[in-house]
Amino acid sequence: MGNRYRTSEVAKIIGIHPNTVRLYEKYQLIPKPERQDNGYRVFTDLHVEQFKLARTALKVEVLQNGLRKKAVDIIKTSATKNFDAAICLAESYLSQIRTEQQNAEEAIEIVKQMLSSSHRIKESRYLSLTRKQTAEYLQVTIDTLRNWELNGLITIRRKQNGYRIYTDDDIMRLKVIRSLRCANYSLAAILRMLTAISHDSSVNIRKIIDTPRHDDDIISVCDKLLTSLKEAEDNALMVMSQLRKMKKQFK
């Protein structure tokens, strides 16, 4: 029959509050437990393993491009004991994480190339564009340019009539920002990198963009994209291993 646990016992085993156990049930992250005549929930070894699976899958806060939702879908599918489907979802999840990692690394390489002196010379066209022309040139919206400026990523000079004029250097900086945003780096991480480069053009871009300052706010501290994606990859591999173990043990 296997082991049977009360709510407080399973909470102690997993290391969570009993109320969290009930939340997992409410959000269908675990199989619905049976109840005794007195109404008390009864948990089994399957529930314990499912809790461990959920805790592993949700360990890292990687939110971009639906990754968080995919992790939740894996957990909910496993909770129905459809382990084959859950494993397929986990494989897709792992594949997307690795794609995100590749995009993040490629963006850093693009930035390095853009900031190299040879690339600067090649790109120099003595541009003087309006905001509308710049948006069209970079294939972003005017609101996006406005947002980047409002968040301190770039400061654009104005003509005497008040209109903004985007120069070669501005376009180069905007290309850097665009490349990093496409790879899901946050505005805070990009600003950190650009500020560091303005003080020392030889800084390690990869290290700077992945290392928030100790006094950054909580959003920035949680934005260690490269590190988070590596942790998410490791956790996804653990999830797949757990699912295979659960399939063998409980199906």
N, C-alpha and C positions, 0 to 999 in steps of 0.2 A: 504493500500500500504506500510505503514511503513516509517521510516525516511530515508532520502537520504542525503549523505554527499559528500563534495568535498575532494580532496586529503589533503589539509591543515587542514580541519576540523577533518578528521579521524586520521591524524597524531597527532593533539593536544589531542584528546580523549585518544589515546593509549600512548602518551608520547614519540613519536619517530620523527625523521626528515622526512619530505615529501619524500626525496630520498629513505629512508628505505621502505616506503610504496611501491614505485615502484619496489624495489628489491624483496619484498615479492611476488609481482605479477609476476616478471620475473622468479622466482624460483618455481612458482606454489604452494606457501604456502597459498594462498587465492584464492577464486573463481575469475575468470576473470571479472572485473567490466565492466558494460556497459559504453558507451561513448555518450556524448551529440553531437549535430551537430557541435559544435565548437571544438570537440575533447577532451574536458575535461572528466575525469573519474568520474563516479557516484558510490558511495559506499552505502551499505545498512547496516541494523542492523546485517545481517548475516556476513558481512565482519568484523564488529567491534568485534563480538564474536569470529570469526576465528582468528583475530589478537591476541586476549587475549589468546586463546588456544595455538597458536604458541609460544607466549612469555613465557607462563608457561612451555610448553614442552621443550623449549630450554634454560631454566633458568640456569640449572646446566651443567657444562662441564664434563660429564662422557662419555669417549670415548671408553673404552675397549670393546672388543668382540661384536662390531657392535651396541652397545646401542644407539649411536648418530644417526646412520642410521635408527634404528627402530623408534626413536622419530620423525625424518623427515618423515618417511613413514606414521605415524599416522596423521601428519599434512596435508600431501598431499592428503591422502584418505578422510579426513574430508572436505577438500576444494572442493572435487567433490560431496559433500552432501551424500556420502555413509557412514552414521554414524554407521550402524551396523558393517560394516567391520572395521571401525576405532576403535570401542569399542573392537572388538576382538583383533586387533593389540595392543591396550593399555593394555589389560589383559595379553597378551604374554610378553609385555615390562615390566610390573610390576613383573611378575613371574621371569623374568631373573634378574631384579634388586635385588630381594630378594635372588636369588641363589648366585649372586655376593657378597651380604652382608654375607651370610652364609660362603662362601669360604674365605672371608677376615677375619672373626672372627675365623674360624677353623685354619687358618694359624697362627694366633697369639697364639692359644692354643698349636699348634704343636711346635712353637718356645719356649714357656714356658717349655714344656716337654723336649725338646732337651737340653735346657740350665740348667735343674735341675741336681744337683750333682749325683743323683741316675742313671739318664739316661747316664750321662757322663761315669760313671764306667762301666755300662752294655755295652756301645758301644765301649769301648776302646779295640783296637786290635793291637796296635802298628803298625799302617799302615805306609807304605812308598811307595807311588805310583807315577808313572809318570803322566804327564798330560793326556796322552792317556788312561791310566788305570783308572784314576780318572773320566774322561768323561764317560767311559763305566760303571764304578761302580755307578755313579749318574744318568746315562741315560740322559746326556745332551751332547751337541756338544763341541768340542774343542774350537770353536769360542766363544761359550757362556762363557766358563771358562776364555778365554782371555779377553772378554769384561768386565766381572766382575772385573778382576784384573786391567784392564786399567782404570776403573771407581773408583778405590780405595776401593772396597768392601773387598778385601783380598790381602795380600802380601805374596807371596810364596818364601821360601828360595831356594837357588840353591846349587847344589853340586859344587865341584871344576871344573868339566868339563862344568859347565854352565847350566846343565839340572835342571829343577824344580823337587822338591820332595814334595809330599803332605803327611802331617802327620795326625794323629788322630784329632788334633785340627783343622787343615785345613778342613778336611772332615766334621766335625761337623759344622763349620762355613758355608761351602758351602751348607750343607743340610738346614740350616736356610735360606740362601739366596734363594735357589731353592723353598722352600715352600712359601716364601713371593712373589716371582716373579710369581709363578703359580696362586696366588690369585690377580695378577695385581697391587701389590705395585710397585712403581717406584724405580729405583736405588737410587735416592736421598733420598727417605723415608727410604729405607733399610739401607743406609749408616748412616743416622741420628740415627737410632735405634742402630746399631752396635757400633757406636762411644759412645753413651750414656752408653751402657752396659759395654764397656771397662773401663769406669770410675766408674760405680756403677752397679753391677750385680743385685741389688734389685730394679732397676727403674721400673716404670709402663710402660711395653712394649706397651700396647694399646694406652696410652696417647702420648708417645714419637713418635710413628710411624705416628700418625695422627695430630701432631702439628709441623709444620715447624717453624724454627727459624725466627725471624723478618728480618734477613739479608739474608735469602735464596733468590735465584733468582725466577723469576715469574713462571717458570715451577714447581719448588718445592712447591711454595706457593699454586699453583692450584692442588697439589697432595694430598689433605686431603681426602684420599679414603673413609674411613669410614663415615666421615661427608658428603661428596659429595653423597655417595650412599643413606644415610638417607634422604638427601634433594631431591634426585631424586625420592625416593619412595613417599615422601609427594607430590611432584609435579605430579607424575603419577596418584595418587589418585585424585588430583584436575582435571587433564586432563579427567579422566574417568567421573567425575561428570559433567564437562563442556560438554562433548560429549553427555551425556544423556539429559542434558538440551537443547542442540542444536537440538538433534533429535526430541524432543517434540515440540520445537518452530518452526523449519524450514522445517521439512520433509513434 
